[in-house]
Amino acid sequence: MTLLDVTIVAVALPSMQRELHATAASVQWVVSGYALAFALTLVTAGRIGDAFGRRRVFLVALAAFVLCSAAAGAAPTITWLVVARLAQGVAAGSLAPQNTALIQQMFRGAERGRAFGLFGATVGVSSAVGPITGGVILALASGDDGWRWIFYVNVPVGLVALLLGARLLPRVAPGPRGRLDPVGVLLLGAGILAVMLPLVLAEAGGLSRLWWLFLVGLVILAGFVGWERWVAAHDGDPLLDTGLFTATRGYATGASLAALYFVGFSGVWLVFALFFQNGLGYSPLASGLAVTPFAVGSAGAAAVAGRLVGRFGRLLTVCGLVAVMAGLGGTALVLWLAPADSAAYLAAPALLLGGLGSGCVISPNVTMTLREVPVRMAGAAGGALQTGQRIGGAVGTAALPGLFYLVLTVTDDDYRDAVALSVGTGVAFMVCALAVAVADWRRDRSGAGGRPPETSPSHAHVVQD
C-alpha cells in the first residue's frame, strides 16, 4: 500500500483537479507531498522502532495510514486532500523501516534471504503496477468521484493487515530506549527537505528557482554527519550511527547502489506512461498493461533470487543489473523503431527480461546491504537505505520526464526520440550502479578466496535486541 501510493495517484490527478477546482500546482502536491513526507520520516521512524519496539510502531503507523487514506478519499477541498496526503506520507514513512527491521530481527541465514526475496518482490511489483492499479480502479469506479476509490481501497486492505499484524507479529522487548537525538532529527530532516524540495516541485519550475537548495542541503547533511560523530564520540545515542557507512561491511556500497538504481528504475515508469498515453493515445489502463511484463518478471525473479543470494552473493546483483540494462535498453530501441500499433507487443519480451533482472537487484541488494548490520540498529539502517532509494526515485521522476519534455520541445514532438533518450539516460544511471556492484563483488571474491561470503546458519527464531 505505501509504495503503491507513490505512483497510483498520478493517473487520477486530472479528475481530482476537475472536481476540486484545483490548480495544476496545488494538485501536484498530492503526489509530491506524499513522497516528501515519506522520505523525511524514514530514518527517525526506524530509530523510534529500534528504541520503542518495531511491532508497536508498525501497528500504530498502519492504523494511521488507514485513517489518513479514508480522510484523503473524503476530502472536500484540495487543501484537505494535500494535508491528508502529507499525514499519509508520515504514516507510510513510519511503517516502511519496520518491515526490513522485523525481517532482520526474526530471520537468519537462508531464511532471511527468502524473506527479503518476498519483500523485494513486493517492492518491485508495487512500484511497477501503480499505474495499472490506478487505471483499473478508475475504470471500475466511473464518475467524477471515481478518484476517491484510489484512497478508499486502502481501508479494507489496511484493516485486514492490521488484524493480521496484531495476531502474527511477535512481541519482543525493545532495546534500551536512550535518547532520540532531537538535534540529529532536525538536521537530517532539514537536509533531506532541502535536497528533495526542488525535485518534487520540478514540474512547477522548482529546479530552476530552487537549485540553490541542493547546496544548502549538502551543507546541512555534512553538519548532520559531524553532529552524529560527536554524539557517538561522547557516548550518546546518535540518530544514525555513521559507523554503518564506515565500519559495516557492504552497507555503504549497497546504499549507494540502491540510490543509483532507483534513479533509473523510478523515472522510467513516468516516461513510459507519457509515451503510451500522450504519444500513442493509450488509456491509463492500457498504458499500465503495456508495462505489465516487467512487473511479472520482477515478482517471479525476486522470490527466486532471495533463495539464491546466500550462494552467489553480489554476483547475483551484477547479473541482474546487466539483464535489466539489456531489457530497458532493448525496450527503448523497440519503442524508437517499432510501428505505433504494435510497439507495446514488440516491447514485451524486452520488458520481461528487464523485470527478471530487476528482481535479481532489489531484494538481493537489501539482503547484502543489511547482512552485517546489528539487529539493534536494523530500523535506522533500513530507514537510511530506503531514504536513499526515495531520494534516488525523486531524482529519477524529476530528471527523466524533464528530459522527455525537453526532447519533445527541440524535436517538434518526436515521441520516439523522447522515450529512447529518456530511458537510455535511466540505463546510464544503472551503469553507474553496475560499476559499484562489480567493485563490491570483486572485493568479496578477494576477501573470501573466490567464494561469496558465508551467511550465518539458518534458524527461525526471534532475536532479542
Solvent accessible surface area in square Angstrom, and as a share of the most:
residue,aa,sasa,rsa
1,M,54,0.24
2,T,16,0.09
3,L,28,0.14
4,L,39,0.20
5,D,2,0.01
6,V,35,0.20
7,T,34,0.20
8,I,3,0.02
9,V,0,0.00
10,A,32,0.25
11,V,23,0.13
12,A,1,0.00
13,L,26,0.13
14,P,76,0.48
15,S,20,0.13
16,M,0,0.00
17,Q,60,0.27
18,R,158,0.58
19,E,52,0.23
20,L,18,0.09
21,H,168,0.75
22,A,13,0.10
23,T,90,0.53
24,A,66,0.51
25,A,58,0.45
26,S,33,0.21
27,V,6,0.04
28,Q,33,0.15
29,W,69,0.24
30,V,0,0.00
31,V,28,0.16
32,S,5,0.03
33,G,0,0.00
34,Y,0,0.00
35,A,22,0.17
36,L,11,0.05
37,A,8,0.06
38,F,0,0.00
39,A,1,0.00
40,L,54,0.27
41,T,22,0.13
42,L,0,0.00
43,V,4,0.03
44,T,30,0.17
45,A,4,0.03
46,G,0,0.00
47,R,27,0.10
48,I,55,0.28
49,G,1,0.01
50,D,9,0.04
51,A,0,0.00
52,F,57,0.24
53,G,10,0.09
54,R,6,0.02
55,R,34,0.12
56,R,127,0.46
57,V,21,0.12
58,F,33,0.14
59,L,29,0.14
60,V,101,0.58
61,A,6,0.04
62,L,4,0.02
63,A,34,0.26
64,A,37,0.28
65,F,0,0.00
66,V,8,0.05
67,L,128,0.64
68,C,20,0.12
69,S,0,0.00
70,A,37,0.28
71,A,35,0.27
72,A,0,0.00
73,G,0,0.00
74,A,55,0.43
75,A,0,0.00
76,P,83,0.52
77,T,70,0.40
78,I,28,0.14
79,T,94,0.54
80,W,121,0.42
81,L,0,0.00
82,V,24,0.14
83,V,90,0.52
84,A,8,0.06
85,R,0,0.00
86,L,63,0.31
87,A,43,0.33
88,Q,0,0.00
89,G,0,0.00
90,V,74,0.43
91,A,6,0.04
92,A,0,0.00
93,G,0,0.00
94,S,19,0.12
95,L,12,0.06
96,A,5,0.04
97,P,0,0.00
98,Q,0,0.00
99,N,45,0.23
100,T,2,0.01
101,A,0,0.00
102,L,8,0.04
103,I,20,0.10
104,Q,0,0.00
105,Q,6,0.03
106,M,34,0.15
107,F,59,0.25
108,R,38,0.14
109,G,11,0.11
110,A,50,0.38
111,E,39,0.18
112,R,21,0.08
113,G,2,0.02
114,R,83,0.30
115,A,17,0.13
116,F,0,0.00
117,G,0,0.00
118,L,117,0.58
119,F,35,0.15
120,G,1,0.01
121,A,14,0.11
122,T,85,0.49
123,V,11,0.07
124,G,0,0.00
125,V,42,0.24
126,S,11,0.07
127,S,14,0.09
128,A,0,0.00
129,V,29,0.17
130,G,0,0.00
131,P,16,0.10
132,I,21,0.11
133,T,41,0.24
134,G,0,0.00
135,G,4,0.04
136,V,59,0.34
137,I,21,0.11
138,L,43,0.22
139,A,63,0.49
140,L,146,0.73
141,A,22,0.17
142,S,99,0.64
143,G,62,0.60
144,D,102,0.53
145,D,76,0.40
146,G,3,0.02
147,W,1,0.00
148,R,35,0.13
149,W,134,0.47
150,I,0,0.00
151,F,0,0.00
152,Y,60,0.23
153,V,57,0.33
154,N,6,0.03
155,V,36,0.20
156,P,77,0.48
157,V,79,0.45
158,G,0,0.00
159,L,87,0.43
160,V,87,0.50
161,A,35,0.27
162,L,42,0.21
163,L,131,0.65
164,L,90,0.45
165,G,8,0.07
166,A,50,0.39
167,R,198,0.72
168,L,123,0.61
169,L,31,0.15
170,P,33,0.21
171,R,197,0.72
172,V,25,0.14
173,A,66,0.51
174,P,47,0.30
175,G,13,0.12
176,P,126,0.79
177,R,126,0.46
178,G,50,0.48
179,R,176,0.64
180,L,57,0.28
181,D,9,0.05
182,P,78,0.49
183,V,63,0.36
184,G,0,0.00
185,V,45,0.26
186,L,131,0.65
187,L,50,0.25
188,L,17,0.08
189,G,21,0.20
190,A,42,0.32
191,G,0,0.00
192,I,4,0.02
193,L,70,0.35
194,A,7,0.06
195,V,18,0.10
196,M,1,0.01
197,L,38,0.19
198,P,0,0.00
199,L,16,0.08
200,V,14,0.08
201,L,25,0.13
202,A,25,0.20
203,E,135,0.61
204,A,45,0.35
205,G,29,0.27
206,G,0,0.00
207,L,71,0.35
208,S,86,0.56
209,R,132,0.48
210,L,29,0.15
211,W,143,0.50
212,W,117,0.41
213,L,24,0.12
214,F,56,0.24
215,L,105,0.52
216,V,59,0.34
217,G,0,0.00
218,L,109,0.54
219,V,107,0.62
220,I,43,0.22
221,L,41,0.20
222,A,66,0.52
223,G,36,0.34
224,F,9,0.04
225,V,55,0.31
226,G,38,0.37
227,W,73,0.26
228,E,1,0.00
229,R,135,0.49
230,W,131,0.46
231,V,14,0.08
232,A,44,0.34
233,A,79,0.61
234,H,110,0.49
235,D,138,0.72
236,G,34,0.33
237,D,56,0.29
238,P,22,0.14
239,L,2,0.01
240,L,14,0.07
241,D,46,0.24
242,T,22,0.13
243,G,21,0.21
244,L,0,0.00
245,F,80,0.33
246,T,101,0.59
247,A,88,0.68
248,T,23,0.13
249,R,113,0.41
250,G,11,0.10
251,Y,0,0.00
252,A,36,0.28
253,T,21,0.12
254,G,0,0.00
255,A,16,0.12
256,S,54,0.35
257,L,0,0.00
258,A,3,0.03
259,A,29,0.22
260,L,50,0.25
261,Y,2,0.01
262,F,4,0.02
263,V,8,0.05
264,G,0,0.00
265,F,2,0.01
266,S,20,0.13
267,G,0,0.00
268,V,1,0.00
269,W,12,0.04
270,L,61,0.30
271,V,0,0.00
272,F,3,0.01
273,A,20,0.15
274,L,31,0.16
275,F,4,0.02
276,F,2,0.01
277,Q,49,0.22
278,N,86,0.44
279,G,28,0.27
280,L,45,0.23
281,G,61,0.59
282,Y,55,0.21
283,S,58,0.37
284,P,50,0.31
285,L,54,0.27
286,A,38,0.29
287,S,5,0.03
288,G,1,0.01
289,L,97,0.48
290,A,11,0.09
291,V,6,0.03
292,T,39,0.23
293,P,31,0.19
294,F,1,0.00
295,A,4,0.03
296,V,93,0.53
297,G,3,0.02
298,S,1,0.01
299,A,33,0.26
300,G,42,0.41
301,A,11,0.09
302,A,1,0.00
303,A,35,0.27
304,V,86,0.49
305,A,1,0.01
306,G,2,0.02
307,R,160,0.58
308,L,52,0.26
309,V,6,0.03
310,G,33,0.32
311,R,162,0.59
312,F,80,0.33
313,G,2,0.02
314,R,2,0.01
315,L,57,0.28
316,L,19,0.09
317,T,0,0.00
318,V,15,0.08
319,C,72,0.43
320,G,2,0.02
321,L,0,0.00
322,V,78,0.45
323,A,24,0.18
324,V,0,0.00
325,M,35,0.16
326,A,55,0.43
327,G,0,0.00
328,L,1,0.00
329,G,29,0.28
330,G,23,0.22
331,T,1,0.00
332,A,8,0.06
333,L,96,0.48
334,V,39,0.22
335,L,1,0.01
336,W,110,0.39
337,L,118,0.59
338,A,9,0.07
339,P,77,0.48
340,A,49,0.38
341,D,121,0.63
342,S,32,0.21
343,A,1,0.01
344,A,14,0.11
345,Y,170,0.65
346,L,95,0.47
347,A,0,0.00
348,A,29,0.22
349,P,91,0.57
350,A,18,0.14
351,L,1,0.01
352,L,73,0.36
353,L,75,0.37
354,G,0,0.00
355,G,0,0.00
356,L,79,0.39
357,G,1,0.01
358,S,0,0.00
359,G,1,0.01
360,C,29,0.17
361,V,1,0.01
362,I,7,0.04
363,S,1,0.00
364,P,0,0.00
365,N,4,0.02
366,V,4,0.02
367,T,16,0.09
368,M,8,0.03
369,T,0,0.00
370,L,0,0.00
371,R,44,0.16
372,E,80,0.36
373,V,7,0.04
374,P,52,0.33
375,V,20,0.11
376,R,144,0.52
377,M,22,0.10
378,A,0,0.00
379,G,0,0.00
380,A,5,0.04
381,A,0,0.00
382,G,0,0.00
383,G,0,0.00
384,A,13,0.10
385,L,1,0.01
386,Q,14,0.06
387,T,11,0.06
388,G,19,0.18
389,Q,12,0.05
390,R,27,0.10
391,I,38,0.19
392,G,3,0.03
393,G,8,0.08
394,A,12,0.09
395,V,44,0.25
396,G,0,0.00
397,T,50,0.29
398,A,11,0.08
399,A,41,0.32
400,L,1,0.00
401,P,12,0.07
402,G,37,0.35
403,L,49,0.25
404,F,1,0.00
405,Y,106,0.40
406,L,106,0.53
407,V,8,0.05
408,L,14,0.07
409,T,107,0.62
410,V,108,0.62
411,T,49,0.29
412,D,129,0.67
413,D,90,0.46
414,D,51,0.26
415,Y,57,0.22
416,R,87,0.32
417,D,40,0.21
418,A,0,0.00
419,V,0,0.00
420,A,20,0.16
421,L,100,0.50
422,S,0,0.00
423,V,0,0.00
424,G,33,0.32
425,T,45,0.26
426,G,0,0.00
427,V,21,0.12
428,A,50,0.39
429,F,62,0.26
430,M,0,0.00
431,V,72,0.41
432,C,64,0.38
433,A,0,0.00
434,L,32,0.16
435,A,63,0.49
436,V,40,0.23
437,A,0,0.00
438,V,47,0.27
439,A,50,0.39
440,D,4,0.02
441,W,63,0.22
442,R,163,0.59
443,R,133,0.49
444,D,11,0.06
445,R,106,0.39
446,S,94,0.60
447,G,70,0.67
448,A,23,0.18
449,G,69,0.66
450,G,32,0.31
451,R,139,0.51
452,P,46,0.29
453,P,16,0.10
454,E,140,0.63
455,T,74,0.43
456,S,58,0.37
457,P,109,0.68
458,S,58,0.38
459,H,74,0.33
460,A,71,0.55
461,H,93,0.42
462,V,54,0.31
463,V,31,0.18
464,Q,122,0.54
465,D,55,0.28
